[in-house]
Amino acid sequence: MAASSFYYDELRRALSEQSFGLARYDVARQFTPHEASACVTLLEGTTLRVSLNARGYQVDSGQIFESIEDLLQSISAMYEQKRRDTLFAKLQGLQ
């Protein structure tokens, strides 16, 4: 197995960029060239498995999303609120 893969690197990057709206995340060190997964704990306290493959981002339920933002917005009201608050704070900082 290679030291990393596109899906592993992309999942790590995407979750890192959205970490403001997550309680925690841990990208699994076990991955394939075609898929990577992570254990994600939402601000609500719910923990779920998120995977990334050629079809997109996916949760255990099987629903597929084009972006990590779409996935998180659909499953976590607290993520959506934190995202809005963070964006508003950045806009305030520009003034």
N, CA, C and O atoms as CSV, one atom per row, in Angstrom:
chain,resi,resn,atom,element,x,y,z
A,1,MET,N,N,0.845,-1.178,0.000
A,1,MET,CA,C,0.000,0.000,0.000
A,1,MET,C,C,0.893,1.244,0.000
A,1,MET,O,O,1.906,1.278,0.699
A,2,ALA,N,N,0.532,2.236,-0.758
A,2,ALA,CA,C,1.301,3.468,-0.843
A,2,ALA,C,C,1.210,4.230,0.476
A,2,ALA,O,O,0.327,3.973,1.293
A,3,ALA,N,N,2.136,5.173,0.673
A,3,ALA,CA,C,2.159,5.964,1.901
A,3,ALA,C,C,0.894,6.802,2.038
A,3,ALA,O,O,0.467,7.102,3.153
A,4,SER,N,N,0.301,7.176,0.931
A,4,SER,CA,C,-0.978,7.888,0.964
A,4,SER,C,C,-1.663,7.699,-0.378
A,4,SER,O,O,-1.107,7.105,-1.300
A,5,SER,N,N,-2.872,8.212,-0.468
A,5,SER,CA,C,-3.611,8.142,-1.719
A,5,SER,C,C,-4.335,9.462,-1.915
A,5,SER,O,O,-4.445,10.261,-0.984
A,6,PHE,N,N,-4.823,9.690,-3.112
A,6,PHE,CA,C,-5.580,10.909,-3.376
A,6,PHE,C,C,-6.744,11.031,-2.407
A,6,PHE,O,O,-6.959,12.101,-1.838
A,7,TYR,N,N,-7.501,9.953,-2.205
A,7,TYR,CA,C,-8.694,10.015,-1.364
A,7,TYR,C,C,-8.342,10.269,0.098
A,7,TYR,O,O,-9.031,11.024,0.783
A,8,TYR,N,N,-7.280,9.646,0.570
A,8,TYR,CA,C,-6.820,9.864,1.942
A,8,TYR,C,C,-6.413,11.332,2.128
A,8,TYR,O,O,-6.851,11.989,3.072
A,9,ASP,N,N,-5.577,11.833,1.222
A,9,ASP,CA,C,-5.111,13.221,1.320
A,9,ASP,C,C,-6.267,14.209,1.198
A,9,ASP,O,O,-6.328,15.195,1.933
A,10,GLU,N,N,-7.170,13.945,0.280
A,10,GLU,CA,C,-8.310,14.850,0.068
A,10,GLU,C,C,-9.259,14.853,1.264
A,10,GLU,O,O,-9.743,15.913,1.661
A,11,LEU,N,N,-9.528,13.698,1.836
A,11,LEU,CA,C,-10.403,13.616,3.010
A,11,LEU,C,C,-9.766,14.346,4.192
A,11,LEU,O,O,-10.447,15.085,4.902
A,12,ARG,N,N,-8.476,14.145,4.404
A,12,ARG,CA,C,-7.776,14.860,5.479
A,12,ARG,C,C,-7.851,16.366,5.272
A,12,ARG,O,O,-8.140,17.104,6.214
A,13,ARG,N,N,-7.593,16.831,4.052
A,13,ARG,CA,C,-7.635,18.265,3.756
A,13,ARG,C,C,-9.028,18.833,3.978
A,13,ARG,O,O,-9.191,19.876,4.610
A,14,ALA,N,N,-10.033,18.134,3.450
A,14,ALA,CA,C,-11.411,18.620,3.556
A,14,ALA,C,C,-11.858,18.718,5.017
A,14,ALA,O,O,-12.459,19.716,5.415
A,15,LEU,N,N,-11.572,17.704,5.802
A,15,LEU,CA,C,-11.969,17.734,7.210
A,15,LEU,C,C,-11.185,18.789,7.986
A,15,LEU,O,O,-11.728,19.438,8.880
A,16,SER,N,N,-9.923,18.957,7.646
A,16,SER,CA,C,-9.117,19.990,8.294
A,16,SER,C,C,-9.713,21.377,8.046
A,16,SER,O,O,-9.787,22.198,8.960
A,17,GLU,N,N,-10.135,21.631,6.813
A,17,GLU,CA,C,-10.728,22.926,6.461
A,17,GLU,C,C,-12.062,23.155,7.165
A,17,GLU,O,O,-12.452,24.302,7.381
A,18,GLN,N,N,-12.756,22.098,7.522
A,18,GLN,CA,C,-14.072,22.218,8.173
A,18,GLN,C,C,-13.996,21.964,9.678
A,18,GLN,O,O,-15.029,21.872,10.341
A,19,SER,N,N,-12.791,21.852,10.218
A,19,SER,CA,C,-12.628,21.477,11.625
A,19,SER,C,C,-13.284,22.456,12.587
A,19,SER,O,O,-13.618,22.078,13.709
A,20,PHE,N,N,-13.478,23.715,12.171
A,20,PHE,CA,C,-14.151,24.693,13.024
A,20,PHE,C,C,-15.559,24.235,13.411
A,20,PHE,O,O,-16.078,24.621,14.459
A,21,GLY,N,N,-16.167,23.414,12.563
A,21,GLY,CA,C,-17.547,22.995,12.780
A,21,GLY,C,C,-17.683,21.547,13.213
A,21,GLY,O,O,-18.764,20.966,13.122
A,22,LEU,N,N,-16.585,20.959,13.686
A,22,LEU,CA,C,-16.595,19.564,14.127
A,22,LEU,C,C,-16.047,19.484,15.545
A,22,LEU,O,O,-15.183,20.274,15.925
A,23,ALA,N,N,-16.546,18.534,16.325
A,23,ALA,CA,C,-15.979,18.312,17.653
A,23,ALA,C,C,-14.603,17.673,17.503
A,23,ALA,O,O,-13.654,18.058,18.187
A,24,ARG,N,N,-14.499,16.693,16.601
A,24,ARG,CA,C,-13.208,16.060,16.301
A,24,ARG,C,C,-13.363,15.167,15.072
A,24,ARG,O,O,-14.472,14.846,14.644
A,25,TYR,N,N,-12.223,14.782,14.526
A,25,TYR,CA,C,-12.221,13.819,13.412
A,25,TYR,C,C,-10.911,13.060,13.433
A,25,TYR,O,O,-9.891,13.561,13.908
A,26,ASP,N,N,-10.951,11.855,12.917
A,26,ASP,CA,C,-9.760,11.018,12.844
A,26,ASP,C,C,-9.830,10.231,11.540
A,26,ASP,O,O,-10.681,9.357,11.379
A,27,VAL,N,N,-8.929,10.549,10.611
A,27,VAL,CA,C,-8.893,9.849,9.333
A,27,VAL,C,C,-8.209,8.506,9.554
A,27,VAL,O,O,-7.108,8.437,10.100
A,28,ALA,N,N,-8.876,7.444,9.125
A,28,ALA,CA,C,-8.350,6.093,9.320
A,28,ALA,C,C,-7.041,5.902,8.561
A,28,ALA,O,O,-6.909,6.325,7.412
A,29,ARG,N,N,-6.091,5.272,9.206
A,29,ARG,CA,C,-4.804,5.000,8.558
A,29,ARG,C,C,-4.920,3.842,7.570
A,29,ARG,O,O,-4.042,3.649,6.729
A,30,GLN,N,N,-5.988,3.086,7.671
A,30,GLN,CA,C,-6.255,2.011,6.716
A,30,GLN,C,C,-7.073,2.593,5.567
A,30,GLN,O,O,-8.193,3.056,5.779
A,31,PHE,N,N,-6.540,2.573,4.387
A,31,PHE,CA,C,-7.247,3.091,3.214
A,31,PHE,C,C,-6.782,2.314,1.999
A,31,PHE,O,O,-5.793,1.583,2.045
A,32,THR,N,N,-7.513,2.489,0.915
A,32,THR,CA,C,-7.132,1.861,-0.341
A,32,THR,C,C,-6.872,2.973,-1.358
A,32,THR,O,O,-7.162,4.136,-1.077
A,33,PRO,N,N,-6.337,2.645,-2.521
A,33,PRO,CA,C,-6.167,3.680,-3.549
A,33,PRO,C,C,-7.502,4.250,-4.022
A,33,PRO,O,O,-7.531,5.293,-4.676
A,34,HIS,N,N,-8.616,3.569,-3.695
A,34,HIS,CA,C,-9.932,3.970,-4.207
A,34,HIS,C,C,-10.876,4.517,-3.152
A,34,HIS,O,O,-11.972,4.965,-3.488
A,35,GLU,N,N,-10.480,4.494,-1.878
A,35,GLU,CA,C,-11.377,4.983,-0.831
A,35,GLU,C,C,-10.605,5.254,0.457
A,35,GLU,O,O,-9.636,4.568,0.782
A,36,ALA,N,N,-11.067,6.282,1.182
A,36,ALA,CA,C,-10.552,6.574,2.520
A,36,ALA,C,C,-11.749,6.867,3.406
A,36,ALA,O,O,-12.811,7.250,2.914
A,37,SER,N,N,-11.584,6.690,4.706
A,37,SER,CA,C,-12.692,6.972,5.619
A,37,SER,C,C,-12.175,7.639,6.881
A,37,SER,O,O,-10.983,7.602,7.187
A,38,ALA,N,N,-13.104,8.250,7.603
A,38,ALA,CA,C,-12.763,8.942,8.844
A,38,ALA,C,C,-13.899,8.776,9.838
A,38,ALA,O,O,-15.061,8.620,9.461
A,39,CYS,N,N,-13.545,8.813,11.096
A,39,CYS,CA,C,-14.509,8.834,12.181
A,39,CYS,C,C,-14.683,10.309,12.538
A,39,CYS,O,O,-13.721,10.975,12.923
A,40,VAL,N,N,-15.908,10.817,12.411
A,40,VAL,CA,C,-16.181,12.238,12.609
A,40,VAL,C,C,-17.185,12.399,13.750
A,40,VAL,O,O,-18.239,11.764,13.761
A,41,THR,N,N,-16.840,13.257,14.705
A,41,THR,CA,C,-17.760,13.573,15.795
A,41,THR,C,C,-18.303,14.975,15.553
A,41,THR,O,O,-17.550,15.948,15.508
A,42,LEU,N,N,-19.617,15.064,15.399
A,42,LEU,CA,C,-20.281,16.341,15.152
A,42,LEU,C,C,-20.347,17.152,16.441
A,42,LEU,O,O,-20.158,16.610,17.530
A,43,LEU,N,N,-20.615,18.449,16.320
A,43,LEU,CA,C,-20.762,19.304,17.496
A,43,LEU,C,C,-21.898,18.822,18.391
A,43,LEU,O,O,-21.878,19.056,19.600
A,44,GLU,N,N,-22.886,18.152,17.806
A,44,GLU,CA,C,-24.001,17.607,18.580
A,44,GLU,C,C,-23.586,16.400,19.428
A,44,GLU,O,O,-24.340,15.966,20.298
A,45,GLY,N,N,-22.389,15.860,19.177
A,45,GLY,CA,C,-21.910,14.705,19.918
A,45,GLY,C,C,-22.055,13.391,19.184
A,45,GLY,O,O,-21.530,12.374,19.638
A,46,THR,N,N,-22.747,13.385,18.071
A,46,THR,CA,C,-22.929,12.176,17.266
A,46,THR,C,C,-21.634,11.837,16.540
A,46,THR,O,O,-20.986,12.716,15.972
A,47,THR,N,N,-21.261,10.566,16.561
A,47,THR,CA,C,-20.078,10.115,15.832
A,47,THR,C,C,-20.520,9.232,14.676
A,47,THR,O,O,-21.367,8.353,14.838
A,48,LEU,N,N,-19.941,9.474,13.515
A,48,LEU,CA,C,-20.292,8.681,12.346
A,48,LEU,C,C,-19.076,8.487,11.463
A,48,LEU,O,O,-18.062,9.169,11.608
A,49,ARG,N,N,-19.200,7.550,10.554
A,49,ARG,CA,C,-18.122,7.245,9.609
A,49,ARG,C,C,-18.419,7.965,8.292
A,49,ARG,O,O,-19.509,7.846,7.733
A,50,VAL,N,N,-17.438,8.704,7.818
A,50,VAL,CA,C,-17.527,9.403,6.535
A,50,VAL,C,C,-16.473,8.792,5.622
A,50,VAL,O,O,-15.320,8.626,6.018
A,51,SER,N,N,-16.872,8.461,4.403
A,51,SER,CA,C,-15.896,7.929,3.455
A,51,SER,C,C,-15.892,8.767,2.182
A,51,SER,O,O,-16.867,9.444,1.855
A,52,LEU,N,N,-14.778,8.703,1.483
A,52,LEU,CA,C,-14.619,9.420,0.219
A,52,LEU,C,C,-14.103,8.440,-0.812
A,52,LEU,O,O,-13.112,7.743,-0.592
A,53,ASN,N,N,-14.799,8.397,-1.954
A,53,ASN,CA,C,-14.357,7.574,-3.079
A,53,ASN,C,C,-14.724,8.304,-4.360
A,53,ASN,O,O,-15.090,9.479,-4.315
A,54,ALA,N,N,-14.635,7.644,-5.478
A,54,ALA,CA,C,-14.892,8.290,-6.778
A,54,ALA,C,C,-16.319,8.831,-6.893
A,54,ALA,O,O,-16.572,9.747,-7.676
A,55,ARG,N,N,-17.239,8.277,-6.128
A,55,ARG,CA,C,-18.633,8.735,-6.189
A,55,ARG,C,C,-18.871,9.988,-5.357
A,55,ARG,O,O,-19.828,10.721,-5.607
A,56,GLY,N,N,-18.009,10.248,-4.364
A,56,GLY,CA,C,-18.150,11.434,-3.531
A,56,GLY,C,C,-18.007,11.102,-2.059
A,56,GLY,O,O,-17.485,10.053,-1.682
A,57,TYR,N,N,-18.485,12.028,-1.238
A,57,TYR,CA,C,-18.468,11.843,0.214
A,57,TYR,C,C,-19.716,11.083,0.614
A,57,TYR,O,O,-20.801,11.331,0.089
A,58,GLN,N,N,-19.558,10.151,1.548
A,58,GLN,CA,C,-20.674,9.274,1.907
A,58,GLN,C,C,-20.686,9.037,3.411
A,58,GLN,O,O,-19.637,8.917,4.043
A,59,VAL,N,N,-21.902,8.973,3.977
A,59,VAL,CA,C,-22.068,8.591,5.377
A,59,VAL,C,C,-22.601,7.167,5.429
A,59,VAL,O,O,-22.944,6.584,4.401
A,60,ASP,N,N,-22.667,6.617,6.629
A,60,ASP,CA,C,-23.100,5.230,6.804
A,60,ASP,C,C,-24.450,4.928,6.147
A,60,ASP,O,O,-24.691,3.807,5.699
A,61,SER,N,N,-25.319,5.928,6.092
A,61,SER,CA,C,-26.647,5.712,5.517
A,61,SER,C,C,-26.596,5.431,4.019
A,61,SER,O,O,-27.566,4.937,3.444
A,62,GLY,N,N,-25.468,5.743,3.389
A,62,GLY,CA,C,-25.324,5.501,1.960
A,62,GLY,C,C,-25.572,6.719,1.106
A,62,GLY,O,O,-25.319,6.685,-0.098
A,63,GLN,N,N,-26.067,7.809,1.701
A,63,GLN,CA,C,-26.304,9.023,0.926
A,63,GLN,C,C,-24.968,9.611,0.493
A,63,GLN,O,O,-24.028,9.674,1.285
A,64,ILE,N,N,-24.881,10.046,-0.770
A,64,ILE,CA,C,-23.631,10.555,-1.341
A,64,ILE,C,C,-23.750,12.065,-1.578
A,64,ILE,O,O,-24.790,12.566,-2.004
A,65,PHE,N,N,-22.648,12.774,-1.287
A,65,PHE,CA,C,-22.601,14.227,-1.422
A,65,PHE,C,C,-21.399,14.616,-2.264
A,65,PHE,O,O,-20.374,13.934,-2.248
A,66,GLU,N,N,-21.526,15.720,-3.005
A,66,GLU,CA,C,-20.424,16.191,-3.844
A,66,GLU,C,C,-19.316,16.831,-3.037
A,66,GLU,O,O,-18.156,16.802,-3.450
A,67,SER,N,N,-19.653,17.418,-1.876
A,67,SER,CA,C,-18.629,18.085,-1.072
A,67,SER,C,C,-18.832,17.753,0.405
A,67,SER,O,O,-19.919,17.356,0.826
A,68,ILE,N,N,-17.769,17.924,1.176
A,68,ILE,CA,C,-17.866,17.688,2.608
A,68,ILE,C,C,-18.795,18.722,3.244
A,68,ILE,O,O,-19.490,18.419,4.214
A,69,GLU,N,N,-18.809,19.945,2.699
A,69,GLU,CA,C,-19.699,20.977,3.218
A,69,GLU,C,C,-21.160,20.565,3.050
A,69,GLU,O,O,-21.955,20.712,3.979
A,70,ASP,N,N,-21.520,20.053,1.876
A,70,ASP,CA,C,-22.896,19.595,1.642
A,70,ASP,C,C,-23.280,18.502,2.627
A,70,ASP,O,O,-24.378,18.515,3.184
A,71,LEU,N,N,-22.372,17.557,2.839
A,71,LEU,CA,C,-22.633,16.461,3.760
A,71,LEU,C,C,-22.866,16.998,5.171
A,71,LEU,O,O,-23.860,16.656,5.811
A,72,LEU,N,N,-21.955,17.834,5.650
A,72,LEU,CA,C,-22.067,18.340,7.016
A,72,LEU,C,C,-23.296,19.219,7.207
A,72,LEU,O,O,-23.943,19.156,8.253
A,73,GLN,N,N,-23.628,20.038,6.212
A,73,GLN,CA,C,-24.813,20.888,6.314
A,73,GLN,C,C,-26.086,20.054,6.410
A,73,GLN,O,O,-27.039,20.462,7.075
A,74,SER,N,N,-26.117,18.910,5.767
A,74,SER,CA,C,-27.330,18.091,5.754
A,74,SER,C,C,-27.512,17.286,7.038
A,74,SER,O,O,-28.630,16.877,7.353
A,75,ILE,N,N,-26.425,17.051,7.787
A,75,ILE,CA,C,-26.555,16.189,8.967
A,75,ILE,C,C,-26.326,16.904,10.291
A,75,ILE,O,O,-26.550,16.317,11.350
A,76,SER,N,N,-25.881,18.170,10.257
A,76,SER,CA,C,-25.545,18.850,11.501
A,76,SER,C,C,-25.994,20.306,11.494
A,76,SER,O,O,-25.382,21.150,10.840
A,77,ALA,N,N,-27.061,20.592,12.222
A,77,ALA,CA,C,-27.546,21.971,12.342
A,77,ALA,C,C,-26.506,22.843,13.046
A,77,ALA,O,O,-26.367,24.023,12.725
A,78,MET,N,N,-25.781,22.271,13.999
A,78,MET,CA,C,-24.767,23.039,14.717
A,78,MET,C,C,-23.582,23.382,13.813
A,78,MET,O,O,-22.986,24.450,13.960
A,79,TYR,N,N,-23.233,22.493,12.881
A,79,TYR,CA,C,-22.186,22.804,11.907
A,79,TYR,C,C,-22.624,23.998,11.062
A,79,TYR,O,O,-21.851,24.934,10.856
A,80,GLU,N,N,-23.847,23.965,10.582
A,80,GLU,CA,C,-24.348,25.045,9.728
A,80,GLU,C,C,-24.321,26.376,10.476
A,80,GLU,O,O,-23.931,27.394,9.903
A,81,GLN,N,N,-24.730,26.386,11.750
A,81,GLN,CA,C,-24.708,27.619,12.546
A,81,GLN,C,C,-23.275,28.099,12.758
A,81,GLN,O,O,-22.998,29.293,12.637
A,82,LYS,N,N,-22.371,27.187,13.072
A,82,LYS,CA,C,-20.969,27.546,13.300
A,82,LYS,C,C,-20.345,28.070,12.007
A,82,LYS,O,O,-19.542,29.003,12.039
A,83,ARG,N,N,-20.710,27.472,10.871
A,83,ARG,CA,C,-20.200,27.935,9.571
A,83,ARG,C,C,-20.644,29.366,9.308
A,83,ARG,O,O,-19.849,30.202,8.876
A,84,ARG,N,N,-21.920,29.646,9.571
A,84,ARG,CA,C,-22.439,31.013,9.392
A,84,ARG,C,C,-21.727,31.988,10.321
A,84,ARG,O,O,-21.315,33.068,9.897
A,85,ASP,N,N,-21.583,31.605,11.597
A,85,ASP,CA,C,-20.917,32.475,12.569
A,85,ASP,C,C,-19.485,32.770,12.160
A,85,ASP,O,O,-19.026,33.906,12.276
A,86,THR,N,N,-18.772,31.749,11.680
A,86,THR,CA,C,-17.377,31.907,11.268
A,86,THR,C,C,-17.278,32.826,10.057
A,86,THR,O,O,-16.412,33.700,10.003
A,87,LEU,N,N,-18.162,32.628,9.092
A,87,LEU,CA,C,-18.178,33.487,7.905
A,87,LEU,C,C,-18.488,34.930,8.287
A,87,LEU,O,O,-17.839,35.853,7.794
A,88,PHE,N,N,-19.469,35.133,9.159
A,88,PHE,CA,C,-19.841,36.478,9.599
A,88,PHE,C,C,-18.663,37.156,10.298
A,88,PHE,O,O,-18.397,38.337,10.073
A,89,ALA,N,N,-17.958,36.402,11.149
A,89,ALA,CA,C,-16.803,36.975,11.859
A,89,ALA,C,C,-15.718,37.382,10.870
A,89,ALA,O,O,-15.089,38.426,11.045
A,90,LYS,N,N,-15.488,36.582,9.839
A,90,LYS,CA,C,-14.479,36.927,8.823
A,90,LYS,C,C,-14.897,38.171,8.064
A,90,LYS,O,O,-14.065,39.033,7.781
A,91,LEU,N,N,-16.175,38.279,7.728
A,91,LEU,CA,C,-16.669,39.470,7.021
A,91,LEU,C,C,-16.548,40.709,7.904
A,91,LEU,O,O,-16.194,41.781,7.415
A,92,GLN,N,N,-16.836,40.577,9.187
A,92,GLN,CA,C,-16.695,41.702,10.126
A,92,GLN,C,C,-15.240,42.162,10.188
A,92,GLN,O,O,-14.964,43.356,10.306
A,93,GLY,N,N,-14.321,41.215,10.109
A,93,GLY,CA,C,-12.904,41.532,10.167
A,93,GLY,C,C,-12.408,42.305,8.957
A,93,GLY,O,O,-11.358,42.944,9.018
A,94,LEU,N,N,-13.150,42.255,7.862
A,94,LEU,CA,C,-12.756,42.974,6.650
A,94,LEU,C,C,-13.118,44.450,6.717
A,94,LEU,O,O,-12.605,45.254,5.938
A,95,GLN,N,N,-13.989,44.805,7.632
A,95,GLN,CA,C,-14.438,46.204,7.709
A,95,GLN,C,C,-13.470,47.076,8.488
A,95,GLN,O,O,-13.705,48.275,8.641
